[in-house]
Amino acid sequence: MYFLPSRAAVTESEEETERLGALLAGYFSGGVTILLSGDLGAGKTTLVRGFCEALGYRKVRSPSFTLVNHYIAGKRKIVHSDLYRLDSGDVSDLDLQEYDSGDTVLFVEWAEKAPFFSERPLWKMHISSPDVLSFPERRHFDFFALNPEGEELLSRFWQTIGEEVIPE
């Protein structure tokens, strides 16, 4: 795994994607909402699995059919949602705004299906496979802050991992 100055991370395997999730778990101490986008199989659930496993929760499953999964890891509450099978009008039925508060970490897969606003840190992570033929397991993670609170948190995160950033 390596980091780029453009606020991007690159992983070379499923294990490295899980390590990126674990790195995020070690960094967040409060609540945050992370919107995940990317093709099917991009690694959205793998990232969440790494996050949860780093905190001690070992049974992360894709919420593709359940739509919302709730995990308790130590003292952390994690909500993991997948909007892939929903029409944009149906998203409000999930009442995800209820989980966008306090110290809950909210992951939303296929978040482009609905607008999200938050008064706490709000990030978007776009996951892509830039060269799937030559490097099928390589994933490129672009990080975006979507509000001032998210920008503050993302800037601090990037400063924390600064020594690991390599020039593009």
C-alpha positions in Angstrom: 0.0 0.0 0.0 1.2 3.5 -0.7 -0.1 7.0 -0.6 0.0 9.8 -3.2 0.1 13.5 -2.6 -3.2 13.9 -4.5 -5.0 12.4 -1.5 -5.1 9.0 -2.9 -4.0 5.5 -1.7 -3.1 2.5 -3.8 -3.5 -1.1 -2.6 -2.1 -4.1 -4.4 -4.2 -6.9 -2.8 -7.4 -7.6 -0.8 -5.2 -7.8 2.4 -3.7 -4.3 1.7 -7.3 -2.9 1.2 -8.2 -4.4 4.6 -5.0 -2.8 6.1 -6.1 0.6 4.7 -9.4 0.1 6.5 -7.5 -0.8 9.7 -5.4 2.3 9.3 -8.6 4.4 9.2 -10.0 2.6 12.3 -6.8 3.5 14.2 -7.2 7.1 13.2 -10.8 7.9 13.8 -11.8 8.6 17.4 -15.2 10.2 16.8 -18.1 9.9 14.4 -17.6 10.2 10.7 -19.7 9.4 7.6 -17.8 7.8 4.7 -19.5 7.6 1.3 -18.1 4.8 -0.8 -18.3 4.6 -4.6 -16.9 2.3 -7.1 -17.8 -0.6 -9.4 -19.1 -3.9 -8.2 -16.2 -5.8 -6.6 -14.1 -2.7 -6.2 -13.4 -3.4 -2.5 -15.9 -1.3 -0.6 -16.9 -4.1 1.8 -13.3 -5.2 2.0 -12.3 -1.8 3.3 -15.1 -1.8 5.9 -14.1 -5.3 6.9 -10.6 -4.2 7.6 -11.9 -1.2 9.6 -14.1 -3.4 11.7 -11.7 -6.2 12.2 -9.0 -3.8 13.5 -11.5 -2.8 16.2 -12.3 -6.5 17.0 -15.4 -7.2 15.0 -14.9 -10.3 12.8 -18.2 -11.0 11.1 -18.5 -8.2 8.5 -20.8 -9.1 5.6 -21.9 -7.1 2.6 -25.2 -5.4 3.2 -26.2 -5.9 -0.4 -29.4 -7.7 0.6 -29.9 -6.6 4.2 -29.3 -2.9 3.1 -28.0 -1.9 6.6 -25.7 -3.9 8.9 -25.0 -2.8 12.5 -21.7 -3.7 14.2 -20.4 -3.0 17.7 -16.7 -3.2 17.9 -15.4 -2.5 21.4 -17.1 0.8 22.3 -17.5 1.8 18.6 -20.8 1.6 16.8 -20.5 1.1 13.0 -23.3 1.2 10.5 -22.7 -0.2 7.1 -25.2 0.4 4.3 -25.5 -0.5 0.7 -27.8 1.5 -1.6 -27.1 -0.5 -4.8 -30.5 -2.2 -5.0 -32.5 0.9 -4.1 -34.0 3.6 -6.3 -33.0 7.0 -5.1 -36.5 7.6 -3.8 -36.3 4.6 -1.5 -33.1 5.7 0.3 -35.0 7.9 2.7 -36.8 4.8 4.0 -33.6 3.6 5.5 -33.4 6.7 7.7 -29.6 6.8 7.5 -29.5 10.3 8.9 -30.4 8.7 12.2 -26.9 7.1 12.3 -25.2 10.3 11.1 -24.6 11.5 14.7 -22.5 11.1 17.7 -19.6 8.7 17.6 -21.2 6.3 15.1 -19.1 5.5 12.0 -21.4 5.4 9.0 -20.2 3.7 5.8 -22.5 4.1 2.8 -21.8 2.0 -0.3 -23.3 3.3 -3.6 -23.8 6.6 -1.9 -24.2 8.4 -5.2 -27.9 7.2 -5.2 -28.8 9.9 -2.7 -27.6 13.3 -1.4 -25.8 13.3 1.9 -25.3 16.3 4.2 -23.7 16.2 7.6 -22.6 18.5 10.4 -19.8 16.1 11.3 -16.9 14.9 9.2 -18.2 13.7 5.8 -15.8 12.0 3.3 -16.2 10.4 -0.1 -13.9 7.6 -1.1 -14.0 6.6 -4.8 -12.4 3.2 -5.5 -11.3 2.2 -8.9 -9.3 -0.5 -10.7 -7.2 1.5 -13.1 -5.4 -1.4 -14.8 -7.5 -4.4 -14.1 -6.0 -6.5 -16.9 -2.3 -6.1 -15.8 -3.0 -5.7 -12.0 -6.4 -7.2 -11.2 -6.2 -6.7 -7.4 -4.8 -3.1 -7.5 -7.2 -0.5 -6.2 -6.9 3.2 -6.3 -8.7 5.1 -3.5 -9.4 8.8 -4.0 -10.3 10.7 -0.8 -12.6 13.8 -0.8 -13.8 15.9 2.0 -17.4 17.0 1.5 -17.7 19.6 4.2 -15.4 21.8 6.4 -15.4 19.2 9.2 -14.4 16.5 6.8 -11.7 18.7 5.3 -10.2 19.3 8.8 -10.2 15.6 9.5 -8.8 14.6 6.1 -6.1 17.2 6.3 -5.1 15.9 9.7 -5.2 12.3 8.4 -2.9 13.2 5.5 -0.5 15.0 7.8 -0.4 11.9 10.0 0.5 9.6 7.1 2.7 12.3 5.5 5.9 10.4 5.8 4.4 7.5 3.8 3.3 9.7 0.9 5.4 9.2 -2.2 5.7 11.7 -5.1 3.5 11.1 -8.1 
